[in-house]
Amino acid sequence: IAFFFGVSKGLLGEMPTFEQLENPNSFLATEVISEDGKILGKYYRENRSNVRFDELPQNIKDALVATEDVRFENHSGVDLRALLRAISKLGSDGGGSTITQQLAKNLFHEKPKGKIGRIVQKIKELVLSVMLERTYTKEEILTMYLNTVDFIHNSFGVKSAAKTYFNKDVSMLNQNESATLIGMLKAPWAFNPISKPENSLKRKKT
């Protein structure tokens, strides 16, 4: 307990403040919208547009929880069962990171250097996950995660991905389309419907 408290106070390096958790950095696209509400174009460094929880189809939510974090509603940021399974099987039966841990990684970390750097990062992710769970609701965490995921082909967040891959608003995605996008989260390049259609189809069925 003392160790993790120390980590939260910067023992292993700088940690985000409460204000930073409330206002995470992200590069949102500027949308040019016509008088009748249609998007005419975008200016962006990253093609990223945020979606609200009530805009997400239930298919997206169900697929995400089922494949990435089946006990999402019941844990407080860390799923000990999944974590111990991942450690005991060295990741061969899936990772142990929760959606909240993946969000922490997406929001606050650059890619670590070396094994020691990855271990330090993992510990900080555990602490950040608990901080996020204490700061946000489950709905907010799930939405923030889907807004920070990189779906490649210059599509950051599920809203941009829906437009890139299916030319649809995210709220209009059907079950197959939702499963395709969530399937990409495991490895976007390996399960991409544009460059790897066969892999994408197999993953979508999962």
Contacts in CASP RR format, 6 or more apart in sequence:
PFRMAT RR
TARGET T0000
AUTHOR 0000-0000-0000
METHOD contacts of the structure
MODEL  1
IAFFFGVSKGLLGEMPTFEQLENPNSFLATEVISEDGKILGKYYRENRSN
VRFDELPQNIKDALVATEDVRFENHSGVDLRALLRAISKLGSDGGGSTIT
QQLAKNLFHEKPKGKIGRIVQKIKELVLSVMLERTYTKEEILTMYLNTVD
FIHNSFGVKSAAKTYFNKDVSMLNQNESATLIGMLKAPWAFNPISKPENS
LKRKKT
3 11 0 8 1.000
4 126 0 8 1.000
4 127 0 8 1.000
7 15 0 8 1.000
7 123 0 8 1.000
7 124 0 8 1.000
7 127 0 8 1.000
8 15 0 8 1.000
8 127 0 8 1.000
8 131 0 8 1.000
9 15 0 8 1.000
12 120 0 8 1.000
12 123 0 8 1.000
12 124 0 8 1.000
13 124 0 8 1.000
15 124 0 8 1.000
15 127 0 8 1.000
15 128 0 8 1.000
16 24 0 8 1.000
16 107 0 8 1.000
16 108 0 8 1.000
16 128 0 8 1.000
16 131 0 8 1.000
18 135 0 8 1.000
20 108 0 8 1.000
21 131 0 8 1.000
21 132 0 8 1.000
21 135 0 8 1.000
22 135 0 8 1.000
24 107 0 8 1.000
24 108 0 8 1.000
24 144 0 8 1.000
25 107 0 8 1.000
26 46 0 8 1.000
26 48 0 8 1.000
26 50 0 8 1.000
26 107 0 8 1.000
26 147 0 8 1.000
26 148 0 8 1.000
27 44 0 8 1.000
27 45 0 8 1.000
27 46 0 8 1.000
27 48 0 8 1.000
27 156 0 8 1.000
28 44 0 8 1.000
28 48 0 8 1.000
28 49 0 8 1.000
28 50 0 8 1.000
29 42 0 8 1.000
29 43 0 8 1.000
29 44 0 8 1.000
29 46 0 8 1.000
29 47 0 8 1.000
29 48 0 8 1.000
29 49 0 8 1.000
29 160 0 8 1.000
30 42 0 8 1.000
30 43 0 8 1.000
30 44 0 8 1.000
31 39 0 8 1.000
31 41 0 8 1.000
31 42 0 8 1.000
31 49 0 8 1.000
32 39 0 8 1.000
32 40 0 8 1.000
32 41 0 8 1.000
32 42 0 8 1.000
32 43 0 8 1.000
33 39 0 8 1.000
33 40 0 8 1.000
34 40 0 8 1.000
42 49 0 8 1.000
46 154 0 8 1.000
46 156 0 8 1.000
47 154 0 8 1.000
47 155 0 8 1.000
47 156 0 8 1.000
47 160 0 8 1.000
47 164 0 8 1.000
48 147 0 8 1.000
48 156 0 8 1.000
48 157 0 8 1.000
48 160 0 8 1.000
49 157 0 8 1.000
49 159 0 8 1.000
49 160 0 8 1.000
50 147 0 8 1.000
50 157 0 8 1.000
50 159 0 8 1.000
51 143 0 8 1.000
51 146 0 8 1.000
51 147 0 8 1.000
51 157 0 8 1.000
51 158 0 8 1.000
51 159 0 8 1.000
51 170 0 8 1.000
52 143 0 8 1.000
53 139 0 8 1.000
53 140 0 8 1.000
53 142 0 8 1.000
53 143 0 8 1.000
55 159 0 8 1.000
55 169 0 8 1.000
55 170 0 8 1.000
55 171 0 8 1.000
56 142 0 8 1.000
56 143 0 8 1.000
56 146 0 8 1.000
56 158 0 8 1.000
56 170 0 8 1.000
56 171 0 8 1.000
57 170 0 8 1.000
57 171 0 8 1.000
57 172 0 8 1.000
57 173 0 8 1.000
57 174 0 8 1.000
57 178 0 8 1.000
59 173 0 8 1.000
59 174 0 8 1.000
59 175 0 8 1.000
59 178 0 8 1.000
59 179 0 8 1.000
60 146 0 8 1.000
60 158 0 8 1.000
60 170 0 8 1.000
60 173 0 8 1.000
60 178 0 8 1.000
60 181 0 8 1.000
60 182 0 8 1.000
61 142 0 8 1.000
63 178 0 8 1.000
63 179 0 8 1.000
63 182 0 8 1.000
63 183 0 8 1.000
64 99 0 8 1.000
64 142 0 8 1.000
64 145 0 8 1.000
64 146 0 8 1.000
64 182 0 8 1.000
64 185 0 8 1.000
65 72 0 8 1.000
65 73 0 8 1.000
65 99 0 8 1.000
65 142 0 8 1.000
67 182 0 8 1.000
67 183 0 8 1.000
67 185 0 8 1.000
67 186 0 8 1.000
67 206 0 8 1.000
68 99 0 8 1.000
68 102 0 8 1.000
68 182 0 8 1.000
68 185 0 8 1.000
69 79 0 8 1.000
69 82 0 8 1.000
69 98 0 8 1.000
69 99 0 8 1.000
69 100 0 8 1.000
71 79 0 8 1.000
71 81 0 8 1.000
71 82 0 8 1.000
71 98 0 8 1.000
72 98 0 8 1.000
72 99 0 8 1.000
72 138 0 8 1.000
72 142 0 8 1.000
73 138 0 8 1.000
75 98 0 8 1.000
75 100 0 8 1.000
76 130 0 8 1.000
76 133 0 8 1.000
77 98 0 8 1.000
77 100 0 8 1.000
77 101 0 8 1.000
77 129 0 8 1.000
77 130 0 8 1.000
77 132 0 8 1.000
77 133 0 8 1.000
78 98 0 8 1.000
78 100 0 8 1.000
78 101 0 8 1.000
78 126 0 8 1.000
78 129 0 8 1.000
78 130 0 8 1.000
79 96 0 8 1.000
79 98 0 8 1.000
82 95 0 8 1.000
82 96 0 8 1.000
82 97 0 8 1.000
82 98 0 8 1.000
83 96 0 8 1.000
85 93 0 8 1.000
85 94 0 8 1.000
85 96 0 8 1.000
86 93 0 8 1.000
86 94 0 8 1.000
86 95 0 8 1.000
86 96 0 8 1.000
97 105 0 8 1.000
97 125 0 8 1.000
98 129 0 8 1.000
99 141 0 8 1.000
99 142 0 8 1.000
99 145 0 8 1.000
100 129 0 8 1.000
100 132 0 8 1.000
100 133 0 8 1.000
100 141 0 8 1.000
100 145 0 8 1.000
101 125 0 8 1.000
101 126 0 8 1.000
101 128 0 8 1.000
101 129 0 8 1.000
102 145 0 8 1.000
103 129 0 8 1.000
103 132 0 8 1.000
103 141 0 8 1.000
103 144 0 8 1.000
103 145 0 8 1.000
103 148 0 8 1.000
104 124 0 8 1.000
104 125 0 8 1.000
104 128 0 8 1.000
104 129 0 8 1.000
104 132 0 8 1.000
105 121 0 8 1.000
105 125 0 8 1.000
106 145 0 8 1.000
106 148 0 8 1.000
106 149 0 8 1.000
107 144 0 8 1.000
107 148 0 8 1.000
108 124 0 8 1.000
108 128 0 8 1.000
109 121 0 8 1.000
109 124 0 8 1.000
109 125 0 8 1.000
112 118 0 8 1.000
112 120 0 8 1.000
112 121 0 8 1.000
132 141 0 8 1.000
133 141 0 8 1.000
136 144 0 8 1.000
146 157 0 8 1.000
146 158 0 8 1.000
147 157 0 8 1.000
147 158 0 8 1.000
147 159 0 8 1.000
148 156 0 8 1.000
148 157 0 8 1.000
149 156 0 8 1.000
149 157 0 8 1.000
149 158 0 8 1.000
149 161 0 8 1.000
149 185 0 8 1.000
150 156 0 8 1.000
150 157 0 8 1.000
150 188 0 8 1.000
151 157 0 8 1.000
151 158 0 8 1.000
151 160 0 8 1.000
151 161 0 8 1.000
151 164 0 8 1.000
151 165 0 8 1.000
151 181 0 8 1.000
151 184 0 8 1.000
151 188 0 8 1.000
152 184 0 8 1.000
152 188 0 8 1.000
152 189 0 8 1.000
152 192 0 8 1.000
153 164 0 8 1.000
153 165 0 8 1.000
153 192 0 8 1.000
153 194 0 8 1.000
154 164 0 8 1.000
155 161 0 8 1.000
155 163 0 8 1.000
155 164 0 8 1.000
155 165 0 8 1.000
158 170 0 8 1.000
158 181 0 8 1.000
159 169 0 8 1.000
159 170 0 8 1.000
161 170 0 8 1.000
161 181 0 8 1.000
161 184 0 8 1.000
162 168 0 8 1.000
162 169 0 8 1.000
162 170 0 8 1.000
162 172 0 8 1.000
162 173 0 8 1.000
162 177 0 8 1.000
162 181 0 8 1.000
163 169 0 8 1.000
165 177 0 8 1.000
165 180 0 8 1.000
165 181 0 8 1.000
165 193 0 8 1.000
165 194 0 8 1.000
166 173 0 8 1.000
166 177 0 8 1.000
168 177 0 8 1.000
173 181 0 8 1.000
176 204 0 8 1.000
179 204 0 8 1.000
179 205 0 8 1.000
180 193 0 8 1.000
180 200 0 8 1.000
180 203 0 8 1.000
180 204 0 8 1.000
183 191 0 8 1.000
183 200 0 8 1.000
183 203 0 8 1.000
183 204 0 8 1.000
183 206 0 8 1.000
184 191 0 8 1.000
184 192 0 8 1.000
184 193 0 8 1.000
184 200 0 8 1.000
184 203 0 8 1.000
186 203 0 8 1.000
189 195 0 8 1.000
189 196 0 8 1.000
190 196 0 8 1.000
190 199 0 8 1.000
191 199 0 8 1.000
191 200 0 8 1.000
191 203 0 8 1.000
192 199 0 8 1.000
192 200 0 8 1.000
193 200 0 8 1.000
END
